[in-house]
Amino acid sequence: MQRVCLGTPAVFVTIAILLAGCGKAKPTGAVAATVISNKLVAITAAGEPVTAEQLDSWYAEPPAGENAADIYEQAFAALSGDSGSPTFLAKNQNAIGLLIQAADRKACRYPIDLKNAFATRLPHLQQVKSSAQLLSIAADDAVTKGRADTAIRMTEANVSLARSLQDEPILISRLVASASLALAVQPIEQLLSHGPLTDDQLAELQQAFRDANGLVSYRSAFVGERTMMIAAFQATREQSKAMNADSETNTFDIDAYKKTDTYNADFNFTLDAANSLIAYADKEFPAALEFKAEKPDSKYVISQMVVPPMQNILVRPAETSARLRLVQTALAIERYRLAHADALPAGLSDLTPRLLPGNDGLDPFDGKPLRYKKLSNGYLLYSIGRDRKDDGGKRQTTNKNGTSGDITFTVTR
């Protein structure tokens, strides 16, 4: 924080700023404007963006010839038909070949213009979703036909597809990446149930999913969302109207709002909420799940729109982490079985540290070991999931009352 040295009145400004940082006062007017300015300076000093132009530069462009998006765009153009069609897989063999080719490139930046802030178009996200469905269907088909190597190749391509969004600093992009990764995990249950793989195959899959651990962190997405929030407060009347074009009334006048004390208080509140969310995103699970977004004042027009959705957003990366840890643990169990005449481990502690290093065997929702149950014909692994309640391995469901149940992984062999 910069020291204010402008005479006696400035001392009170400094005290107000310090109190605001400690949550002991809610600055308004010129004091709030100074607090906001200092916070934006601090964000910039940390090397993070505060403008849409800076955000666009922050999303790095890979060197020429190394951008996977160049090939993914070709694959997307080759996509044909609906994923629910029985001919979807047969019609998209060319797209599959391109998706596998793109997976060889480790860096990716899709051709989007983040300088447009909240008006940024993201047409590639639907194509990523369709491609993830295609690769998941292809993996399932390969399992059914007993082609384990093909199923593994499709799964690795699907993991790489999800990772293509890893550096895109937009929340919806990270959510699509998490959904794509879930589609990559699904066929592995059937693959492991269908028959034993070799240790090399299991180790290869473990490495593929380990490489996806970067998808667990939503930090860059939250940094991008904070930049979008800043852009919303600093928007012109025309930009604000464009942002609210889908609202029923679209009568909000940002220029008039900027002239009120409420505007600065609202801006400051939103910055604090975004900064707090980013700080919690840096924590390990389950500590990150303790984030609580303060309820915004009813007069805070913009905070009322952007802060409440923050409340449970860290559940999503926790679910991604749970799925990755479940599949990693299942692969470790299968490697153990190969080395012990098909005998299952007595507990997950038998797998560590050689087959299951680090936190891979812990449930991100409570920090305890993932639940492991031997079945008459295999085993069940599960995480307690977002309700943070052990439902005994009952598969997670979502209805009008919310989400309940556990995130499960079952091998029946």
Buried (B, 14 or more C-beta within 10 A) or exposed (E): EEEBEEEEEEEEBBEBBEBBBEEEBBBBEEBBBBBBEBBBEBBEEEEBBBBBEBBBEBBEEBEEEEBBBBBBBBBBEBBEBEBEEEEBBEBBEBBBBBBBBBBEBEBBBBEBEBBBBBEBEBEBBEBBBBBBBBBBBBBBBBBEEEBBEBBBBBBBBBBBBBBBBBBBBBBEBBBBBBBBBBBBBBBBBBBBBBEBBEEEBBBBBBEBBBBBBEBBBBBBBBBBBBBBBBBBBBBEBEBBBBBBEEEEEEEBEBEEBBEBEBBBBBBBBBBBBBBBBBEBBEEEBBEBBEBEBBEBBEEBBBBBBBBEEBBEBBBBBBBBBBBBBBBBBBBBBBBBBBEEEEEBBEEBEBBBEEBBEEBBBBBBBBEEBBBBEEEEEBBBBBBBBBBBEBBEBEEBEEEEEEBBBBBBBBBBB
